[in-house]
């Protein structure tokens, strides 16, 4: 019985380490984004609590749907084109170069986000309230995931650098402990209409990827000055070295999510949904 309990705890821990920002983080991003929408998008605004609560649903589906997991990340630094500043963003073209299995294995987050955005637009056009809430919640999750730097790198959990567990230490441990400071330091956001959604997504995935090294260096630094222990001192230093980047990423995630909601509504013909 004891070993079954330990195994269950391990499964829960591993699961949480692969869920970008955790439930608290996704709620913060979703709430801020929806609060900034125009009053005309009242159906989304009136259902803010529902959407915050269900912004973690895609993570819950991972255990039931084997095709769900690779929708949450893209290891852009696997691709030689990305590493020389020439990323191929068309999935068909990338598949021709690398094959479908590789592209799927490296993650399909950008193209999945486009699919969800298109479905949300169609639901708004049809005034299908059930589908609007479903796709709006999913979109919140995937946009949030993409702004977590470790969802855009091969070394997502520190295996290549001897830092196993860094994923959970960053997005769950220090975030949950410092959520009040995070909320207090998210900047104001601005709505924009997104003309080229796929390019827009790859731009923020690339930006997130560029911050991944900062997290790794902060982890090494914090461990050095905490005598090699993951103790309170370690987490204090780790947060100190990553918090300003985290404030930036949360602000951008909320702004980009709000802009996607706004873009879907515009493309649907600005429907009045009551």
C-alpha positions as CSV (number, residue, x, y, z in Angstrom):
1,X,0.0,0.0,0.0
2,X,2.9,2.3,0.9
3,X,4.5,1.8,-2.5
4,X,1.2,2.4,-4.3
5,X,0.9,5.7,-2.5
6,X,4.4,6.8,-3.3
7,X,3.8,5.9,-7.0
8,X,0.7,8.0,-7.0
9,X,2.5,10.9,-5.5
10,X,5.2,10.6,-8.1
11,X,2.7,10.6,-10.9
12,X,1.0,13.7,-9.6
13,X,4.3,15.4,-9.3
14,X,5.4,14.6,-12.8
15,X,2.1,15.7,-14.2
16,X,2.2,19.0,-12.4
17,X,5.8,19.6,-13.7
18,X,4.5,19.4,-17.3
19,X,1.5,21.7,-16.9
20,X,2.6,25.2,-17.8
21,X,2.1,27.9,-15.1
22,X,-0.2,25.6,-13.0
23,X,-3.9,26.3,-12.4
24,X,-3.1,29.6,-10.6
25,X,-1.0,30.9,-13.4
26,X,-3.5,30.1,-16.1
27,X,-6.3,31.8,-14.1
28,X,-4.2,35.0,-13.7
29,X,-3.6,35.2,-17.5
30,X,-7.2,34.4,-18.4
31,X,-8.7,36.8,-16.0
32,X,-6.5,39.7,-17.0
33,X,-7.1,39.1,-20.7
34,X,-10.9,39.0,-20.4
35,X,-11.0,42.1,-18.1
36,X,-9.5,44.1,-21.0
37,X,-12.0,43.0,-23.7
38,X,-14.5,45.6,-25.0
39,X,-17.9,45.7,-23.4
40,X,-19.4,44.5,-26.7
41,X,-17.8,41.1,-26.0
42,X,-20.1,40.7,-23.1
43,X,-20.7,36.9,-23.4
44,X,-17.0,36.2,-22.8
45,X,-16.8,38.8,-20.1
46,X,-19.9,37.5,-18.3
47,X,-18.4,34.0,-18.2
48,X,-15.0,35.1,-16.9
49,X,-15.1,32.7,-13.9
50,X,-16.1,29.7,-16.0
51,X,-13.3,30.4,-18.4
52,X,-10.7,30.9,-15.6
53,X,-11.9,27.6,-14.0
54,X,-11.7,25.7,-17.3
55,X,-8.5,27.2,-18.7
56,X,-6.7,24.1,-17.3
57,X,-9.0,21.6,-19.0
58,X,-6.5,20.7,-21.7
59,X,-4.1,19.5,-19.1
60,X,-6.8,17.3,-17.6
61,X,-7.4,15.7,-21.0
62,X,-3.7,14.5,-21.3
63,X,-4.4,11.3,-19.3
64,X,-7.4,10.4,-21.5
65,X,-6.3,11.6,-24.9
66,X,-2.9,10.4,-26.2
67,X,-3.0,13.1,-28.9
68,X,-3.3,15.9,-26.4
69,X,0.2,16.1,-25.0
70,X,2.0,17.4,-28.0
71,X,-0.4,20.2,-28.4
72,X,1.1,22.0,-25.4
73,X,4.7,22.6,-26.6
74,X,7.0,23.0,-29.5
75,X,10.7,22.3,-29.3
76,X,11.6,24.9,-31.8
77,X,15.4,24.6,-31.1
78,X,15.3,21.1,-32.5
79,X,15.0,22.5,-36.0
80,X,18.2,23.6,-37.8
81,X,16.2,26.4,-39.5
82,X,15.3,27.9,-36.2
83,X,18.9,27.8,-35.0
84,X,20.1,29.8,-38.0
85,X,17.2,32.3,-37.8
86,X,15.1,30.9,-40.7
87,X,12.3,28.9,-39.0
88,X,9.8,27.2,-41.3
89,X,6.3,28.0,-39.9
90,X,4.2,26.2,-42.5
91,X,3.5,22.8,-41.0
92,X,3.1,21.1,-44.4
93,X,6.5,22.4,-45.5
94,X,8.1,21.4,-42.3
95,X,6.7,17.9,-42.5
96,X,8.1,17.5,-46.0
97,X,11.6,18.3,-44.6
98,X,11.4,16.3,-41.3
99,X,8.5,13.9,-41.6
100,X,5.2,13.8,-39.8
101,X,6.5,11.7,-36.8
102,X,9.3,14.2,-36.0
103,X,7.1,17.2,-36.3
104,X,4.5,15.6,-34.1
105,X,7.1,14.6,-31.6
106,X,8.6,18.1,-31.4
107,X,5.2,19.5,-30.6
108,X,2.4,21.1,-32.6
109,X,1.4,24.0,-30.2
110,X,1.4,26.8,-32.9
111,X,-0.8,24.9,-35.4
112,X,-3.1,23.6,-32.7
113,X,-3.6,27.2,-31.5
114,X,-4.6,28.2,-35.0
115,X,-7.1,25.3,-35.1
116,X,-8.6,26.4,-31.8
117,X,-8.7,30.1,-32.9
118,X,-10.5,29.1,-36.1
119,X,-13.0,27.0,-34.1
120,X,-13.7,29.9,-31.7
121,X,-14.2,32.2,-34.7
122,X,-16.7,29.8,-36.2
123,X,-18.5,29.3,-32.9
124,X,-18.8,33.1,-32.5
125,X,-20.2,33.5,-36.0
126,X,-22.8,30.8,-35.3
127,X,-23.5,32.2,-31.8
128,X,-22.9,28.7,-30.4
129,X,-22.5,29.5,-26.7
130,X,-21.4,26.1,-25.7
131,X,-18.6,25.9,-28.3
132,X,-17.6,29.5,-27.6
133,X,-16.8,28.7,-24.0
134,X,-15.1,25.4,-24.8
135,X,-12.8,26.9,-27.4
136,X,-12.2,30.2,-25.5
137,X,-11.0,28.1,-22.4
138,X,-8.8,26.0,-24.6
139,X,-7.3,29.0,-26.3
140,X,-6.5,30.5,-22.9
141,X,-4.6,27.4,-22.0
142,X,-2.5,27.0,-25.2
143,X,-1.6,30.7,-25.4
144,X,-0.5,30.6,-21.8
145,X,1.5,27.5,-22.4
146,X,3.4,29.0,-25.3
147,X,4.6,31.9,-23.1
148,X,6.2,29.5,-20.6
149,X,9.8,29.4,-21.9
150,X,10.3,25.7,-21.0
151,X,7.5,24.8,-23.4
152,X,9.6,26.0,-26.3
153,X,12.9,24.1,-25.8
154,X,14.2,20.5,-26.1
155,X,15.7,20.8,-22.6
156,X,12.3,21.4,-21.1
157,X,13.1,19.7,-17.7
158,X,16.8,20.1,-17.5
159,X,17.9,16.6,-18.6
160,X,20.6,18.0,-20.9
161,X,22.1,20.2,-18.3
162,X,21.8,18.1,-15.2
163,X,18.9,20.1,-13.8
164,X,16.1,17.5,-13.7
165,X,12.9,18.9,-12.1
166,X,13.6,22.5,-13.1
167,X,10.3,22.7,-15.0
168,X,8.3,22.1,-11.9
169,X,10.5,24.2,-9.7
170,X,10.0,27.2,-11.9
171,X,6.4,27.1,-13.1
172,X,4.8,25.5,-10.0
173,X,6.9,25.9,-6.9
174,X,8.1,29.5,-7.1
175,X,5.1,30.7,-9.0
176,X,2.5,29.5,-6.5
177,X,4.6,30.9,-3.6
178,X,4.8,34.3,-5.2
179,X,1.5,34.7,-7.0
180,X,0.6,37.9,-5.1
181,X,3.7,39.6,-6.2
182,X,3.2,38.4,-9.7
183,X,-0.4,39.8,-9.8
184,X,0.9,43.2,-8.5
185,X,3.5,43.5,-11.2
186,X,1.7,42.6,-14.4
187,X,1.6,45.7,-16.7
188,X,-1.4,47.1,-18.5
189,X,-2.2,45.4,-21.8
190,X,-3.3,46.7,-25.2
191,X,-5.6,45.0,-27.6
192,X,-4.5,44.5,-31.2
193,X,-6.0,42.9,-34.2
194,X,-3.8,40.0,-35.3
195,X,-3.3,40.0,-39.1
196,X,-1.0,37.0,-39.4
197,X,-1.9,34.6,-36.5
198,X,0.6,31.9,-37.2
199,X,3.5,34.3,-37.6
200,X,2.3,36.0,-34.4
201,X,2.4,32.7,-32.5
202,X,5.8,31.7,-33.7
203,X,7.1,35.2,-32.7
204,X,6.0,34.7,-29.1
205,X,7.3,31.2,-29.1
206,X,10.6,32.4,-30.3
207,X,10.7,35.1,-27.6
208,X,9.8,32.6,-24.9
209,X,12.6,30.3,-26.1
210,X,15.1,33.1,-25.7
211,X,14.3,33.3,-22.0
212,X,14.8,29.6,-21.3
213,X,18.6,30.0,-20.7
214,X,17.9,32.6,-18.1
215,X,15.8,30.1,-16.1
216,X,18.6,27.5,-16.3
217,X,21.3,30.0,-15.2
218,X,19.0,31.2,-12.3
219,X,18.6,27.6,-11.2
220,X,22.4,27.0,-11.2
221,X,23.0,30.2,-9.3
222,X,20.3,29.6,-6.7
223,X,21.6,26.1,-6.0
224,X,25.2,27.4,-5.7
225,X,24.2,29.9,-3.0
226,X,21.9,27.6,-1.1
227,X,24.6,25.0,-0.5
228,X,23.2,22.6,-3.1
229,X,19.9,22.3,-1.4
230,X,16.4,23.1,-2.7
231,X,15.5,24.9,0.4
232,X,13.8,28.3,1.2
233,X,17.0,30.1,0.3
234,X,17.2,28.4,-3.1
235,X,13.6,29.4,-3.9
236,X,14.1,32.9,-2.8
237,X,17.1,33.4,-5.0
238,X,15.5,31.5,-7.9
239,X,12.5,33.8,-7.8
240,X,14.7,36.9,-7.5
241,X,16.6,36.0,-10.6
242,X,13.5,35.1,-12.7
243,X,10.7,37.2,-11.5
244,X,11.1,40.2,-13.9
245,X,11.1,37.9,-16.9
246,X,8.0,36.2,-15.4
247,X,6.2,39.5,-15.0
248,X,7.0,40.2,-18.7
249,X,5.8,36.8,-19.9
250,X,2.5,36.9,-18.0
251,X,1.8,40.4,-19.3
252,X,2.5,39.3,-22.8
253,X,0.4,36.1,-22.5
254,X,-2.6,38.1,-21.2
255,X,-2.2,40.7,-24.0
256,X,-1.9,38.1,-26.7
257,X,-4.8,36.1,-25.4
258,X,-7.0,39.1,-25.3
259,X,-5.9,40.0,-28.8
260,X,-6.8,36.6,-30.1
261,X,-10.3,36.8,-28.5
262,X,-10.7,40.2,-30.1
263,X,-9.5,39.0,-33.5
264,X,-11.8,36.0,-33.4
265,X,-14.7,38.3,-32.6
266,X,-13.8,40.7,-35.4
267,X,-13.4,37.9,-37.9
268,X,-16.8,36.5,-36.9
269,X,-18.4,39.8,-37.8
270,X,-18.6,41.3,-34.2
271,X,-21.6,39.2,-33.2
272,X,-23.9,40.4,-30.4
273,X,-24.1,37.3,-28.2
274,X,-26.4,37.4,-25.2
